[in-house]
């Protein structure tokens, strides 16, 4: 697999869950590397603010595509863009939700919503992007999994299982399509200081500071792994 830095590959990157956290940091770093962007999230105000900032800072063409990926119509809207926008060469499947509550204390509806976003939406968007990228001569798909995909007992079991699916799906995709010009990377971060933890039910401030990395450090590490041709990247904290 080529070690060519991602920034040297022309094209537009579509980032899901781009309004905050790791998605926003991916957008920032990809724009600095020369990518035009399509930003996807539910929060239109945040997307517009981020897009304006990135346009001013980097001069890149930044488009906003509001979509709720927990809904079928939102997924279809983004899938259509992946199929039809022939400038797209990179998909970052970053959107996702988590939970920390034990299974016996979890609401089935919340678990289904997690499956819909973490598994179903990611699968549909990847299935839209992969054949389109192959037809265009190549492309890259970055799937954000989690270290709990290897250790599902660490947090909520449905969340861990959803991230194990992302890893297995990425591995199968890489095996099937590597000879067709498609690069696949699965990123398995540990605890990252974002709003994810607030929404999951345990603020990151309650975690041991020594194990929490910033969203910016996580994305920098993940992109460094991509540049080196890694399939699985486990971003790690820098030793003090």
Beta strands, then each sheet from edge to edge (+ up, - down):
strand 1: 12-16
strand 2: 36-41
strand 3: 62-66
strand 4: 88-93
strand 5: 139-144
strand 6: 182-187
strand 7: 232-233
sheet 1: 3+ 2+ 1+ 4+ 5+ 6+ 7+
end
